[in-house]
Amino acid sequence: MAKPFRRVGAPVAGAVTLCLDEADGAVTGAVKLADGALFSSTGTLPVGQAFGIAVHVANEGGLEIVVIDPKSVWKPSWGVLEG
């Protein structure tokens, strides 16, 4: 079984943070990565592209994926979101 994702309120150092949003009926995402004390971001992308980047980077680096989802747009088909 796939590892569950964890809901957080802010980007987490040492993890890949997937930030979800929705505008005009379209779900979008941005991926934030820690680089020391600073975070870099992909900017807003279609959710499928953002999710793919997050999974790839997390797998390559052995990192956890955490999710910021203030509008509750997470879909159960994407996996289990805890928290």
C-alpha positions in Angstrom: 0.0 0.0 0.0 1.2 3.5 -0.8 2.5 5.7 2.0 -0.1 8.3 3.0 0.4 12.0 2.4 0.3 14.4 5.3 -1.6 17.7 5.4 0.3 20.7 6.7 -0.3 24.4 7.1 3.0 25.7 5.8 6.0 24.4 3.7 8.1 21.9 5.6 11.9 21.8 5.4 13.2 18.4 4.5 10.0 17.4 2.6 8.5 18.1 -0.8 5.5 20.4 -0.3 2.6 20.2 -2.7 0.5 23.3 -2.5 -3.0 22.9 -3.9 -5.5 25.5 -5.0 -8.6 25.9 -7.1 -9.6 28.8 -9.4 -12.4 28.9 -11.9 -13.1 25.2 -11.4 -9.6 24.1 -12.2 -7.3 22.5 -9.5 -3.7 23.7 -9.7 -0.6 23.0 -7.7 2.8 24.3 -6.9 5.8 22.3 -5.6 8.0 23.9 -2.9 11.4 22.6 -2.0 13.7 23.6 0.9 17.1 24.8 0.1 18.6 25.6 3.5 16.3 28.3 5.0 14.8 29.3 1.7 12.1 27.6 -0.4 12.1 27.4 -4.2 8.8 26.9 -6.0 7.7 25.7 -9.4 5.0 28.3 -9.6 1.4 27.4 -10.4 1.0 24.3 -12.7 -1.9 22.0 -13.7 -2.4 19.7 -10.7 -1.3 16.6 -12.6 2.0 18.1 -13.6 2.6 19.5 -10.1 1.8 16.1 -8.5 4.1 14.3 -10.9 7.0 16.6 -10.1 6.4 16.2 -6.4 6.4 12.4 -6.6 9.5 12.3 -8.8 11.5 14.6 -6.6 10.4 12.8 -3.4 11.3 9.4 -4.9 14.7 10.7 -6.1 15.5 12.2 -2.8 13.8 9.8 -0.4 11.7 12.6 0.9 8.2 12.8 2.3 5.5 14.6 0.4 3.4 17.0 2.5 0.3 18.8 1.2 -1.1 22.3 1.8 -4.8 22.2 0.8 -6.7 25.2 2.2 -9.7 24.7 -0.1 -10.0 21.0 0.4 -9.6 20.0 -3.2 -7.7 16.8 -2.5 -9.3 13.8 -4.3 -9.3 10.3 -2.7 -8.1 8.8 -6.0 -4.8 10.5 -5.4 -4.1 8.6 -2.2 -4.7 9.0 1.5 -4.3 12.5 2.9 -3.9 12.4 6.7 -4.3 15.3 9.1 
